[in-house]
Amino acid sequence: MAFLGGSGSGKTTAALNLVEQLLALRVPVILLDRKGDLAGYAKPEGRKLLGPTVEVNLYTPGHPEGRSLA
């Protein structure tokens, strides 16, 4: 699924809403985010409703904060 629209149109909010609903149903989700807007979701405080029930792995090529893709 792709979320397309202008700046401030609610793409991130819509995407996270759908992701949280899928995760609540235990459907695996992979997010590709070229700008890094959704990277905060990898932090526990970014997953208020799902918290410890979800395993999140952040892959950040070239950055020490995440796991490399290699």
Secondary structure in CASP SS format (residue, H / E / C, confidence):
PFRMAT SS
TARGET T0000
AUTHOR 0000-0000-0000
METHOD secondary structure of the structure
MODEL  1
M C 1.00
A C 1.00
F C 1.00
L C 1.00
G C 1.00
G C 1.00
S C 1.00
G C 1.00
S C 1.00
G C 1.00
K H 1.00
T H 1.00
T H 1.00
A H 1.00
A H 1.00
L H 1.00
N H 1.00
L H 1.00
V H 1.00
E H 1.00
Q H 1.00
L H 1.00
L H 1.00
A H 1.00
L C 1.00
R C 1.00
V C 1.00
P C 1.00
V C 1.00
I C 1.00
L C 1.00
L C 1.00
D C 1.00
R C 1.00
K C 1.00
G C 1.00
D C 1.00
L C 1.00
A H 1.00
G H 1.00
Y H 1.00
A H 1.00
K C 1.00
P H 1.00
E H 1.00
G H 1.00
R C 1.00
K C 1.00
L C 1.00
L C 1.00
G H 1.00
P H 1.00
T H 1.00
V C 1.00
E C 1.00
V C 1.00
N C 1.00
L C 1.00
Y E 1.00
T C 1.00
P C 1.00
G C 1.00
H C 1.00
P C 1.00
E C 1.00
G C 1.00
R E 1.00
S C 1.00
L C 1.00
A C 1.00
END
